[in-house]
Amino acid sequence: MESQGPLAIVWVSLGLGAFYIALIWVNTLLGVFLTPLFLIPGTWLLDKMGVGSRPPATDDAAGSTESH
């Protein structure tokens, strides 16, 4: 039976560490670059649907107060 020894454990741990660091890095970059690709067209769609729009302003100079 062949045994690997402690050096193999070091190599495997370094390889797995590098793999997971790269995985986290790629997922972070995907989040940073892909999020605007969905958010910006989403705001266009919400604008067209009128979601979050303000009611039209009135032209009344006195505002809501009335003088009697």
Secondary structure by P-SEA (a helix, b strand, c coil): cccccaaaaaaaaaaaaaaaaaaaaaaaaaaacaaaaaaaaaaaaaaaaccccccccccccccccccc
